[in-house]
Amino acid sequence: MRIALFDYLVTATNPVGGCHRRMLQGLSADHQFTVFAVEFSNPAPERIDWIRIPAPKRPLALLFVAFHLLAPLYYIAYRLRKRVRFDLVQCVESNLAFGDIRYVQFCHKRYLRSHWQSSRPSGFRRWGRWLDHKLHALAETWVFRRGRIVSPSLGLKQELLDEYPFLRGRVDVVSNPVEIDRLLRPRDFDRSAQRKQLGLDDADCVLAFVALGHFERKSLPAILEALAEISEPHLKLLVVGGTEGQIRPYRAKAAASSIAGQVIFCGMQTEVRRYLWMSDGFIFPSHYETFSLVAYEAAAAELPLIVSRVHGVADIAADRDNALIVEPNRESILAALREFVCMSDVSRSAMGSRARQTVLRFGPEGFVNAWTRFYESLA
């Protein structure tokens, strides 16, 4: 089939775009794809065409509006110039006014109604973030009425059906891909040397927190509050991700709470594996997720999890088996931290091994095969 795919950032480091990129890599020999994107890391340039959409990447609300305006124009121009027709048009969520398939990894209407008040950012970013969610939510109501929906988890599928009953019978589930083999720590990885580079030693109990942004929704403020209260100097936190502007207020918060020496802000990283491999556990008590790929990656790296029971994570996390299940608030996180630091290395290692076993079925091959079956059902 000839498929037009619309997405903002089809890159390995973008959560949704990375999934699209992995799908393109696996299926470009079977289908003819043309990608309309602001940024695209093309895995097969000899087989996949890229039409660059010159929309600004920030702020997100402006990107949403600009993409809605520019993408259709470039699509029409491409069709007229190449004299081609597409069998399918695929896009992300409500980022495009038309389309046959929508790859939906977030329900903005539900998030605003149920989770915004407890996880909204502060300052000017609050209004920009709210506007982006609001625009998406308004568009969802009418663009979801046409075509098929692909969701990464059963939890998000049910959420979409609850919010939009007219979707019944039109939502398919394709779990996100996890690079299982690449995430297993190699035997020659020098954990001590890697820790030393960050000022950590072998006696430290290190937790990794990984997020591109949206720190409030993912409960970083509550983690810092709990870390300040526990008074355990050997408990360290690696915050992987975030721009300097996003990190700055949290660095100040850590300093004001006298835990600056326990929190290491690593910033944006194209490769997060070494941070997982040098850690003893992974903490991610998010208010709202639809799959939480990073939690699956941490499990594949054999880390015990300290997580909330959000969509996707609930499918793999079992309390006190491979994870400590928490609520996204200071009190619950504090109790989990106290329990975690008292665990032996053997107990943590056993939890991490069980965590890896739960995610083995989510490898890239199964992801590509699921998309193959989905396209075959449409054909």
C-alpha positions in Angstrom: 0.0 0.0 0.0 1.0 3.6 -0.5 0.7 5.3 2.9 1.1 9.0 3.9 2.3 9.3 7.5 2.0 12.6 9.4 3.9 13.2 12.6 5.7 16.1 14.2 9.1 14.5 15.1 9.8 11.0 13.7 13.1 10.6 15.6 14.5 7.9 17.9 14.3 10.0 21.0 10.6 11.1 20.5 8.1 8.8 22.3 5.5 8.6 19.6 7.9 9.4 16.7 10.3 6.7 17.8 7.5 4.1 17.6 6.6 5.4 14.1 10.2 5.2 13.1 10.6 1.6 14.3 7.4 0.7 12.4 8.8 2.4 9.2 12.1 0.6 9.6 10.3 -2.8 9.8 7.7 -2.2 7.0 9.3 0.0 4.4 10.0 -3.0 2.2 6.3 -4.0 2.3 4.6 -0.6 1.9 5.5 2.7 0.2 5.6 5.4 2.8 5.8 9.2 2.5 6.5 10.9 5.7 5.2 14.5 6.3 7.1 15.7 9.4 8.9 18.7 11.0 11.9 16.4 11.7 12.6 12.9 10.5 15.5 10.6 11.1 14.9 8.4 8.1 15.8 4.7 8.6 15.5 3.9 4.9 16.0 7.0 2.7 16.2 4.9 -0.4 12.6 3.7 0.1 10.9 6.4 2.3 10.2 9.9 1.0 10.3 12.8 3.5 8.4 16.0 3.0 9.5 18.5 5.6 6.8 20.6 7.2 8.4 24.0 8.3 6.5 24.4 11.5 8.0 25.7 14.7 8.7 23.0 17.3 7.9 25.3 20.3 5.6 26.3 21.9 3.5 23.1 21.5 0.2 25.0 21.0 1.8 26.9 18.1 3.2 23.7 16.6 -0.3 22.2 16.8 -1.9 25.1 14.9 0.9 25.5 12.4 1.0 21.8 11.6 -2.8 21.8 11.0 -2.4 24.7 8.6 0.8 23.7 6.7 0.6 19.9 6.5 -2.5 19.8 4.3 -1.0 22.3 1.9 2.2 20.3 1.6 0.2 17.1 1.2 -1.9 18.6 -1.6 1.2 20.0 -3.3 2.9 16.6 -3.2 0.0 14.8 -4.7 -0.3 17.3 -7.5 3.4 17.3 -8.2 3.8 13.5 -8.1 0.4 12.7 -9.4 -0.2 10.0 -6.8 -3.0 8.8 -4.6 -2.5 7.3 -1.2 -4.3 4.2 0.0 -4.1 5.4 3.7 -3.4 8.6 5.6 -2.0 8.0 9.1 -1.5 10.6 11.7 -1.0 11.1 15.5 -3.9 11.9 17.8 -5.7 15.0 16.7 -2.7 16.6 15.1 -4.3 16.6 11.6 -7.8 17.4 10.5 -8.1 14.4 8.2 -6.8 10.8 8.2 -7.8 7.1 8.0 -5.7 6.0 11.0 -4.9 7.8 14.2 -2.0 6.6 16.4 -3.3 7.8 19.7 -1.0 7.7 22.7 -2.7 10.3 24.9 -6.3 11.3 25.7 -6.2 15.0 26.2 -9.8 15.4 27.2 -9.5 12.8 30.0 -6.2 14.3 31.2 -7.6 17.8 31.5 -10.7 16.6 33.3 -9.1 14.1 35.7 -5.4 14.9 36.1 -4.6 18.5 35.2 -5.3 20.0 38.6 -2.9 17.6 40.4 -0.1 17.7 37.9 -0.1 21.0 36.1 3.2 23.0 35.8 3.7 26.3 37.4 4.3 29.8 36.0 4.0 30.8 32.4 4.4 27.2 31.2 1.1 26.3 32.8 -0.9 28.4 30.3 1.1 27.2 27.3 0.7 23.5 28.3 -3.0 24.0 29.1 -3.6 25.6 25.7 -1.9 22.7 23.9 -4.0 20.1 25.8 -7.2 22.1 25.3 -6.6 22.5 21.5 -6.0 18.7 21.3 -9.1 18.0 23.3 -11.3 20.2 21.2 -10.1 18.6 18.0 -10.5 15.0 19.4 -14.2 15.4 19.6 -14.7 15.7 15.9 -11.6 14.2 14.2 -12.0 10.9 16.1 -15.3 10.4 14.3 -13.6 9.1 11.2 -11.2 6.3 10.7 -9.5 3.7 12.9 -7.6 4.3 16.2 -4.4 2.5 17.2 -3.7 2.6 21.0 -0.6 1.3 22.8 -2.4 -0.1 25.8 -5.7 -1.7 26.8 -6.0 0.9 29.5 -5.9 3.8 27.1 -8.3 1.9 24.7 -10.9 1.7 27.5 -10.3 5.4 28.4 -11.0 6.4 24.8 -14.1 4.3 24.7 -15.3 5.9 27.9 -14.7 9.4 26.6 -15.9 8.8 23.1 -18.4 5.9 22.9 -18.8 6.4 19.1 -15.3 4.8 18.8 -16.6 1.3 19.8 -15.4 -1.3 17.4 -12.8 1.1 15.9 -9.9 0.9 18.4 -7.0 -1.6 18.0 -4.1 -2.1 20.4 -0.5 -2.3 19.3 1.9 -2.2 22.3 4.9 0.0 21.9 8.2 -1.7 21.1 10.9 -2.3 23.7 14.5 -2.9 22.6 14.8 -5.9 24.9 18.3 -7.1 23.9 19.9 -3.6 23.8 18.8 -2.8 27.3 20.3 -5.8 29.1 23.5 -4.6 30.9 26.6 -6.1 29.2 29.0 -8.0 31.4 31.9 -5.7 30.6 30.0 -2.5 31.7 32.2 -0.9 34.4 29.5 0.3 36.8 31.9 1.7 39.3 33.8 3.8 36.8 30.5 5.1 35.3 29.3 6.1 38.7 32.5 7.8 39.6 32.1 10.1 36.6 29.0 11.4 38.2 30.4 11.7 41.7 28.7 8.5 42.9 30.3 5.6 44.7 29.5 1.9 45.1 27.9 2.4 48.5 25.2 4.8 47.1 21.7 3.6 46.5 20.9 5.2 43.1 17.5 5.7 41.6 17.0 6.7 38.0 14.2 9.1 36.9 13.9 9.5 33.1 11.6 11.9 31.3 11.9 14.2 28.3 9.8 16.8 30.2 6.4 17.2 31.9 8.2 16.8 35.2 5.1 17.9 37.2 2.9 15.2 35.6 5.5 12.6 36.3 5.8 13.7 40.0 9.3 14.9 40.2 8.3 17.6 42.8 6.9 14.9 45.1 10.1 12.8 44.6 12.3 15.7 45.7 10.1 16.4 48.7 10.2 12.7 49.8 14.0 12.6 49.2 14.5 15.7 51.5 12.4 14.1 54.2 14.0 10.7 54.3 17.4 12.0 55.4 19.4 9.2 53.8 22.6 10.8 52.3 23.5 7.6 50.4 20.2 7.7 48.5 20.9 9.4 45.2 18.6 10.4 42.3 19.6 10.7 38.6 17.2 13.0 36.7 17.8 12.1 33.1 16.1 14.4 30.5 14.7 17.9 30.4 16.1 21.1 28.9 18.1 23.6 31.0 15.0 25.8 31.3 13.0 22.9 32.6 15.7 21.7 35.0 16.6 25.1 36.5 13.6 25.4 39.0 14.1 21.9 40.2 17.8 22.4 40.7 16.9 25.4 42.9 14.3 23.4 44.7 16.9 20.7 45.5 19.3 23.3 46.7 16.7 24.9 48.9 15.8 21.5 50.4 19.5 20.8 51.2 19.6 17.7 48.8 21.6 19.3 46.0 24.3 16.7 46.6 21.9 13.9 46.3 20.2 14.9 43.0 22.2 14.8 39.7 20.5 16.5 36.8 21.9 14.9 33.6 19.9 16.8 31.1 18.8 15.5 27.7 20.6 12.3 26.6 20.4 10.5 23.3 21.4 7.3 25.1 19.9 6.6 28.5 21.1 3.0 28.9 24.2 3.8 30.9 22.2 5.7 33.4 19.9 2.8 33.9 22.8 0.4 34.1 24.5 2.4 36.9 21.3 2.6 38.9 19.9 0.3 41.6 16.2 1.1 40.8 13.9 3.1 38.6 11.4 5.6 40.0 8.4 7.0 38.0 5.3 7.8 40.0 3.5 9.5 37.2 0.0 10.9 37.5 -0.9 9.9 33.9 0.6 7.7 31.2 -0.7 5.7 28.4 2.1 3.2 28.0 5.2 4.6 29.7 7.9 3.2 27.5 10.7 4.3 29.8 9.2 2.1 32.6 9.4 -0.9 30.2 12.9 0.0 29.3 13.9 0.2 32.9 12.4 -3.3 33.5 14.3 -4.6 30.5 17.5 -3.3 32.1 16.7 -5.4 35.1 15.8 -2.6 37.4 13.2 -2.9 40.2 10.4 -0.4 39.7 8.9 2.3 42.0 5.9 3.3 39.9 2.3 4.3 40.0 -0.4 2.1 38.5 -1.0 4.0 35.3 -1.9 2.7 31.9 0.7 0.3 30.5 2.7 0.1 33.7 -0.3 -1.7 35.3 0.2 -4.4 32.7 3.6 -5.4 34.0 4.1 -4.1 37.6 3.2 -6.4 40.5 3.6 -4.9 43.9 6.5 -6.3 45.9 7.2 -8.8 43.2 8.9 -6.7 40.5 7.9 -3.3 41.8 6.8 -1.1 44.6 3.4 0.4 43.6 2.9 4.0 44.9 0.5 6.8 44.6 1.8 10.0 43.0 2.2 11.9 46.2 4.9 12.7 48.7 3.7 10.4 51.5 3.4 7.3 49.3 6.7 7.9 47.6 8.4 8.5 51.0 7.1 5.1 52.3 8.4 3.4 49.2 11.8 5.0 49.4 12.2 3.9 53.0 11.3 0.4 52.1 13.6 0.4 49.1 16.7 1.6 50.9 16.2 -1.2 53.5 16.1 -3.9 50.9 19.2 -6.0 50.4 21.1 -6.0 47.1 20.0 -9.6 46.5 16.3 -8.7 47.0 16.6 -5.7 44.6 18.4 -7.9 42.0 15.7 -10.5 42.2 13.0 -7.9 41.7 14.9 -6.6 38.7 15.2 -10.0 37.1 11.4 -10.6 37.5 10.8 -7.1 36.0 12.8 -8.1 32.9 10.8 -11.3 32.5 7.5 -9.4 32.3 8.6 -7.3 29.3 10.2 -9.9 27.1 7.1 -10.2 25.0 7.2 -6.5 24.0 10.1 -6.7 21.6 10.4 -4.9 18.3 9.6 -8.0 16.2 6.2 -8.4 17.9 5.5 -4.7 17.3 6.3 -4.8 13.6 4.2 -8.0 13.2 1.3 -6.3 15.0 1.4 -3.4 12.5 1.6 -5.9 9.6 -1.5 -7.7 10.8 -3.3 -4.3 11.3 -2.5 -3.1 7.7 -3.6 -6.5 6.3 -6.9 -6.2 8.1 -7.5 -2.8 6.4 -6.4 -4.1 2.9 
